């Protein structure tokens, strides 16, 4: 028990300021991330392109995605700073993560393309649930939009699942407003 106490005391004595700095950066990073996302949601809701409920739902979806992604980045940075603090060389870890990320990137290329395309569909408000759209050879009402796919139902009742990465051109028959230049 005494060895543990002396280890903790020595750790605080030698790295106390660094530990406090890392903890402060962790909380500061999370606070700044939330403020940025909340501000982005307010700006997005200010456009009021569709009904307020749809705009709010779209903005909250994007906000939760941004917060989750930002939190993962913050956790990784804090972990690497902590490992470096204890004298662990993080260069091999970063190189290994880069190689693994590259391998996953090649393997999941279509998934990443679907995700990024879905993000832009939501950001640009190309269409919303309930809109009548034409996507490629398909035409129908949008039933669901996820980060990976869009679900349409045509007048005959057929349901189409379209990967967002395959969507090139969209015709939205429900948007009747003029675009501002």
C-alpha positions as CSV (number, residue, x, y, z in Angstrom):
1,X,0.0,0.0,0.0
2,X,2.9,2.3,0.8
3,X,4.4,1.7,-2.6
4,X,1.2,2.7,-4.4
5,X,1.0,5.9,-2.3
6,X,4.7,6.8,-3.0
7,X,4.1,6.1,-6.7
8,X,1.1,8.4,-6.8
9,X,2.9,11.1,-4.8
10,X,6.0,10.9,-7.2
11,X,3.7,11.0,-10.2
12,X,1.9,14.1,-8.9
13,X,5.2,15.8,-8.0
14,X,6.8,15.2,-11.3
15,X,3.8,15.4,-13.7
16,X,1.1,17.2,-11.6
17,X,1.0,20.3,-13.8
18,X,0.9,18.2,-17.0
19,X,-2.0,16.0,-15.6
20,X,-4.0,19.1,-14.7
21,X,-3.3,20.6,-18.1
22,X,-4.5,17.4,-19.9
23,X,-7.7,17.3,-17.7
24,X,-8.3,21.0,-18.4
25,X,-7.9,20.5,-22.1
26,X,-10.3,17.5,-22.0
27,X,-13.1,19.5,-20.4
28,X,-12.3,22.6,-22.4
29,X,-12.4,20.7,-25.7
30,X,-15.8,19.1,-24.8
31,X,-17.3,22.5,-23.8
32,X,-16.0,24.2,-27.0
33,X,-17.3,21.3,-29.1
34,X,-20.8,21.6,-27.7
35,X,-20.9,25.4,-28.1
36,X,-19.8,25.2,-31.7
37,X,-22.4,22.5,-32.5
38,X,-25.2,24.4,-30.7
39,X,-24.3,27.5,-32.6
40,X,-24.3,25.6,-35.9
41,X,-27.7,24.2,-35.1
42,X,-29.0,27.7,-34.3
43,X,-27.6,29.0,-37.6
44,X,-29.1,26.1,-39.5
45,X,-32.5,26.6,-37.9
46,X,-32.4,30.3,-38.8
47,X,-32.6,29.4,-42.5
48,X,-36.1,27.9,-42.0
49,X,-36.1,26.2,-45.4
50,X,-38.8,23.7,-44.6
51,X,-41.1,23.4,-41.6
52,X,-39.5,24.2,-38.3
53,X,-40.0,20.6,-37.0
54,X,-38.1,19.1,-40.0
55,X,-35.3,21.7,-39.8
56,X,-34.9,21.1,-36.1
57,X,-34.8,17.3,-36.6
58,X,-32.2,17.6,-39.3
59,X,-30.1,20.0,-37.3
60,X,-30.2,17.8,-34.2
61,X,-29.2,14.7,-36.3
62,X,-26.2,16.6,-37.6
63,X,-25.4,17.9,-34.2
64,X,-25.4,14.5,-32.6
65,X,-23.1,13.2,-35.4
66,X,-20.7,16.1,-34.9
67,X,-20.6,15.7,-31.1
68,X,-20.0,12.0,-31.3
69,X,-17.2,12.4,-33.9
70,X,-15.6,15.3,-31.9
71,X,-15.7,13.3,-28.7
72,X,-13.9,10.4,-30.3
73,X,-11.2,12.8,-31.5
74,X,-10.9,14.4,-28.1
75,X,-10.6,11.0,-26.4
76,X,-7.9,9.8,-28.8
77,X,-5.9,13.0,-28.3
78,X,-6.1,12.9,-24.5
79,X,-5.1,9.2,-24.6
80,X,-2.1,9.9,-26.7
81,X,-1.1,12.9,-24.5
82,X,-1.4,10.7,-21.4
83,X,0.7,7.9,-22.9
84,X,3.3,10.4,-24.0
85,X,3.3,11.8,-20.4
86,X,4.2,8.4,-19.0
87,X,7.1,8.1,-21.4
88,X,5.5,5.8,-23.9
89,X,6.7,6.6,-27.5
90,X,3.5,7.3,-29.4
91,X,5.1,7.5,-32.9
92,X,4.8,3.7,-33.5
93,X,1.2,3.9,-32.3
94,X,0.4,6.7,-34.7
95,X,2.1,4.9,-37.5
96,X,0.2,1.7,-36.8
97,X,-3.1,3.6,-36.6
98,X,-2.3,5.2,-39.9
99,X,-1.7,1.8,-41.6
100,X,-4.8,0.3,-40.0
101,X,-6.8,3.4,-41.0
102,X,-5.6,3.0,-44.5
103,X,-6.5,-0.7,-44.7
104,X,-10.0,0.0,-43.3
105,X,-10.4,3.0,-45.7
106,X,-9.7,0.8,-48.7
107,X,-12.0,-2.0,-47.3
108,X,-14.9,0.3,-46.4
109,X,-14.6,2.8,-49.2
110,X,-18.2,2.4,-50.3
111,X,-19.4,2.7,-46.7
112,X,-17.4,5.9,-46.3
113,X,-18.7,7.3,-49.6
114,X,-22.3,6.5,-48.5
115,X,-21.8,8.2,-45.1
116,X,-20.2,11.3,-46.6
117,X,-22.9,11.6,-49.3
118,X,-25.6,11.2,-46.6
119,X,-24.0,13.9,-44.6
120,X,-24.1,16.3,-47.6
121,X,-27.7,15.4,-48.4
122,X,-28.6,16.4,-44.8
123,X,-26.4,19.5,-44.8
124,X,-27.6,20.8,-48.1
125,X,-31.2,19.9,-47.3
126,X,-31.6,18.4,-50.8
127,X,-34.7,16.6,-49.7
128,X,-36.6,15.6,-46.6
129,X,-38.8,12.8,-45.4
130,X,-42.2,13.2,-47.1
131,X,-40.8,15.0,-50.2
132,X,-41.6,13.6,-53.7
133,X,-38.3,13.1,-55.5
134,X,-36.7,11.6,-58.5
135,X,-33.3,9.9,-57.9
136,X,-31.8,8.3,-61.0
137,X,-34.5,6.0,-62.5
138,X,-36.5,6.0,-59.3
139,X,-39.3,8.3,-58.3
140,X,-41.4,8.4,-55.2
141,X,-41.9,9.7,-51.7
142,X,-39.0,9.8,-49.3
143,X,-39.8,7.5,-46.4
144,X,-36.5,7.6,-44.6
145,X,-33.1,9.2,-44.8
146,X,-30.1,7.7,-43.0
147,X,-26.4,8.4,-43.2
148,X,-26.1,5.3,-45.4
149,X,-29.2,5.2,-47.6
150,X,-32.4,6.8,-48.7
151,X,-35.7,4.9,-48.8
152,X,-38.3,5.8,-51.5
153,X,-41.8,4.4,-52.1
154,X,-43.4,4.9,-55.5
155,X,-47.1,5.3,-56.3
156,X,-47.4,1.5,-56.9
157,X,-46.2,0.8,-53.4
158,X,-42.8,-0.4,-54.3
159,X,-40.0,0.5,-51.9
160,X,-36.6,1.4,-53.1
161,X,-33.4,1.5,-50.9
162,X,-30.8,3.7,-52.6
163,X,-27.2,4.0,-51.2
164,X,-26.4,7.6,-50.7
165,X,-23.1,7.1,-52.4
166,X,-24.8,6.2,-55.7
167,X,-27.0,9.3,-55.7
168,X,-25.8,11.6,-58.4
169,X,-28.7,13.8,-59.4
170,X,-31.9,14.5,-57.4
171,X,-35.1,16.2,-58.6
172,X,-37.2,17.4,-55.7
173,X,-40.8,17.9,-56.8
174,X,-41.8,19.2,-53.4
175,X,-39.5,22.2,-53.2
176,X,-41.4,25.0,-54.9
177,X,-39.4,27.9,-53.4
178,X,-36.9,29.9,-55.5
179,X,-33.2,29.5,-54.6
180,X,-31.5,32.7,-53.4
181,X,-28.5,33.8,-55.4
